[in-house]
Amino acid sequence: MTVIAHVSDLHLDLGERATARARTVMDYLREIPGPVDAVLVSGDIADHATDEEYAQARELLDLPWPVLVLPGNHDRRAPFRTGLLDGKPEDDELNRVVAVPGAVFVLCDSTVPGSDEGLLSDATLRWLDETLADQAGDLPVFVCFHHPPVDLHTPYVDRVRQFGEDRLAAVLGRHPQVVALLCGHAHVAAATTFAGLPLLVAPGVASTVPLPLEGRPAVDYELAPALAFHVLDDARRLVTHYRALG
């Protein structure tokens, strides 16, 4: 069994509110007995992508479990690399592969510099296709990115989702070892399908984007921060539990 804790959209800005909400989630993860095989943080870790915000993120993400990070539209690649990955301040796409016991995570950069919309570039899609071909063994693979590639019926987010999704679907169709797609960006706990696979969206830590029918603000800062737990059993059945903390 593989257990993944999934958080997203911390939007750390050095302010008390964002810090307190992120700390609530991270303290919860730090204190649970576990085990947790990986903590996935699916983007928008910093709000303004400053060195100071990433230093704060690094402190908050010091957990007893492996932490996997990928960028969102509020992040910037160079300070993200230096602040969270001890890398060089480079601006090229930030795509990585991370293996944990029982699973492989393919972390794709869906950001478009200067835009809130998402897109997997041709170069990233080639990399994804080649990487999945290299991971054609027995381990299940999770493909992860920030922007969801489908409408979630929240207009505030849908206009800046991941576009060019047919190209992604074509790549995924060639690789049956992929068991699910994990993303953030939407600030809402949601579950749907894409290319015949589960598409699981992490709730927002900093805020929530309600459905229009709920009659709440487009971005709600009062609802509690939340996270997801994805549990993959030995039969490759995937179950997701969403947990609000407040």
C-alpha positions in Angstrom: 0.0 0.0 0.0 1.2 3.5 -0.9 0.0 6.6 1.0 0.3 10.0 -0.5 -0.5 13.2 1.3 -1.4 15.9 -1.2 -1.5 19.6 -0.4 -1.5 22.6 -2.8 -1.7 26.3 -3.1 -0.1 27.6 0.1 0.4 31.1 -1.4 2.9 31.9 1.3 3.4 35.7 1.5 5.1 36.1 4.9 1.7 37.3 6.3 0.2 35.8 9.5 -2.9 34.4 7.8 -1.2 32.3 5.1 1.5 31.2 7.5 -1.0 30.1 10.1 -3.1 28.1 7.6 0.0 26.4 6.1 1.3 25.6 9.6 -2.0 24.0 10.5 -1.7 21.6 7.6 2.0 20.9 8.1 1.7 20.4 11.9 -1.1 17.9 11.2 1.2 16.0 8.8 4.1 16.2 11.2 2.1 14.8 14.1 0.3 11.9 12.5 1.8 8.5 13.2 1.9 7.5 9.5 3.5 6.1 7.6 3.2 8.5 4.7 5.2 7.5 1.6 5.2 11.0 0.1 3.9 14.5 0.6 3.1 16.1 -2.8 2.9 19.9 -2.9 1.3 20.7 -6.3 2.3 24.3 -6.8 1.7 27.9 -5.8 3.9 27.4 -2.8 4.9 31.1 -2.7 2.6 33.9 -3.5 5.2 36.4 -5.0 8.1 33.9 -5.6 10.5 35.8 -3.4 13.6 34.2 -1.8 12.1 35.0 1.6 8.8 33.2 0.8 10.7 30.1 -0.3 12.9 30.2 2.8 9.7 30.2 4.8 8.3 27.3 2.7 11.4 25.3 3.2 11.0 25.6 7.0 7.3 24.7 6.9 7.9 21.7 4.6 10.5 20.2 6.9 8.5 17.0 7.5 9.3 13.5 8.6 8.0 12.2 5.2 9.5 12.7 1.7 8.3 16.0 0.2 7.8 16.4 -3.5 7.3 19.9 -4.9 6.4 21.3 -8.3 5.8 24.9 -9.5 2.5 26.7 -9.9 1.6 30.0 -11.7 2.6 32.1 -8.7 6.0 30.4 -8.5 9.0 31.3 -10.5 11.4 28.7 -11.7 14.8 30.2 -10.8 14.0 31.1 -7.1 12.0 27.9 -6.8 15.0 25.9 -7.8 17.4 27.7 -5.5 15.0 28.0 -2.5 13.5 24.5 -2.5 15.7 22.2 -4.6 19.2 23.6 -3.9 19.6 24.0 -7.6 21.0 26.7 -9.9 18.9 29.7 -10.7 17.8 28.5 -14.1 14.5 29.4 -15.9 14.0 26.4 -18.0 11.1 24.1 -17.4 11.2 22.3 -14.1 10.3 18.6 -14.8 11.5 15.9 -12.5 11.1 12.2 -11.7 11.0 11.0 -8.1 10.7 7.4 -6.9 9.4 6.4 -3.5 8.9 2.9 -2.2 6.0 1.5 -4.3 5.5 4.3 -6.8 7.0 6.8 -9.2 6.0 10.4 -9.5 6.5 12.3 -12.7 6.4 16.0 -11.9 5.6 18.1 -14.9 5.9 21.9 -15.1 2.6 23.2 -16.5 3.4 26.9 -15.9 3.6 29.5 -18.6 5.9 32.4 -17.5 3.9 35.6 -17.3 0.5 33.9 -17.5 -1.9 32.3 -15.0 -3.0 29.7 -17.6 -1.3 26.3 -17.8 0.1 24.4 -20.7 2.4 21.5 -21.1 4.9 22.6 -23.8 5.9 20.4 -26.7 9.3 19.9 -24.9 7.6 18.8 -21.7 5.3 16.5 -23.5 8.2 14.8 -25.3 10.0 14.5 -21.9 6.9 13.0 -20.4 6.5 10.5 -23.2 10.1 9.4 -23.0 10.1 9.3 -19.2 7.0 7.2 -19.1 8.6 4.8 -21.6 11.6 4.5 -19.3 9.2 3.8 -16.4 7.5 0.9 -18.1 8.2 -1.6 -15.3 6.0 -2.9 -12.5 5.8 0.3 -10.4 2.6 2.4 -10.7 3.2 5.9 -11.9 1.5 9.2 -10.8 1.7 12.1 -13.3 1.5 15.4 -11.5 1.2 19.1 -12.5 -0.3 22.3 -11.2 -3.1 23.1 -13.6 -6.1 20.7 -14.1 -6.6 19.9 -17.8 -10.4 20.0 -17.6 -13.2 22.4 -16.6 -14.2 22.0 -12.9 -17.3 24.2 -13.3 -15.7 27.0 -11.2 -15.5 29.9 -13.7 -12.9 31.7 -11.6 -10.5 28.8 -12.2 -11.7 27.3 -15.5 -10.5 30.3 -17.5 -6.9 29.7 -16.3 -6.8 25.9 -16.4 -4.4 23.8 -18.4 -5.1 24.0 -22.1 -3.9 21.9 -25.0 -5.1 18.9 -23.1 -5.7 16.6 -26.2 -1.9 16.4 -26.6 -1.6 15.2 -23.0 -4.3 12.6 -23.5 -2.5 11.2 -26.5 0.7 10.7 -24.5 -1.1 9.1 -21.5 -2.9 6.7 -23.8 0.5 5.1 -24.7 1.5 4.3 -21.1 -0.8 2.0 -19.1 1.4 2.1 -16.0 0.0 5.6 -15.1 -2.6 5.1 -12.4 -3.7 8.7 -11.7 -3.2 12.4 -12.4 -2.7 14.7 -9.4 -2.9 18.5 -9.5 -3.8 21.7 -7.7 -4.5 25.3 -8.8 -8.3 25.1 -8.4 -8.4 25.6 -4.6 -11.1 23.0 -4.3 -11.3 19.3 -3.5 -12.4 17.7 -6.7 -12.3 14.3 -8.3 -13.0 13.5 -12.0 -11.4 11.6 -14.9 -9.2 12.5 -17.8 -8.0 10.2 -20.6 -9.7 7.4 -18.7 -7.7 8.0 -15.6 -8.6 9.4 -12.2 -7.8 13.2 -12.0 -7.6 14.2 -8.4 -7.5 17.9 -7.4 -6.1 18.9 -4.0 -8.0 21.5 -1.9 -6.4 24.8 -1.3 -4.5 25.6 1.8 -4.7 29.4 1.5 -8.3 29.6 0.4 -11.2 27.8 -1.3 -13.0 28.5 -4.6 -16.6 27.4 -4.1 -19.1 26.4 -6.8 -21.2 29.3 -8.0 -24.3 27.5 -6.7 -23.0 27.8 -3.2 -23.6 31.6 -3.1 -20.2 32.3 -1.5 -17.4 34.7 -2.6 -15.5 33.6 -5.7 -12.5 33.1 -3.4 -13.5 32.1 0.1 -10.9 32.8 2.9 -13.1 31.6 5.7 -13.5 27.9 4.9 -10.9 25.7 6.6 -7.6 24.7 5.0 -7.6 21.1 3.8 -5.5 18.3 2.3 -6.0 14.9 0.5 -4.8 11.4 1.3 -4.5 9.1 -1.8 -4.2 5.5 -0.9 -3.1 3.0 -3.5 -3.5 -0.7 -2.5 -1.7 -3.7 -3.9 -4.5 -4.3 -6.4 -4.0 -0.7 -7.7 -7.3 0.5 -6.4 -6.9 4.1 -5.6 -9.0 5.7 -2.8 -8.9 9.4 -1.9 -9.8 10.9 1.5 -10.2 14.7 1.8 -9.6 16.2 5.2 -10.6 19.7 6.3 -8.6 21.0 9.3 -10.8 23.5 11.1 
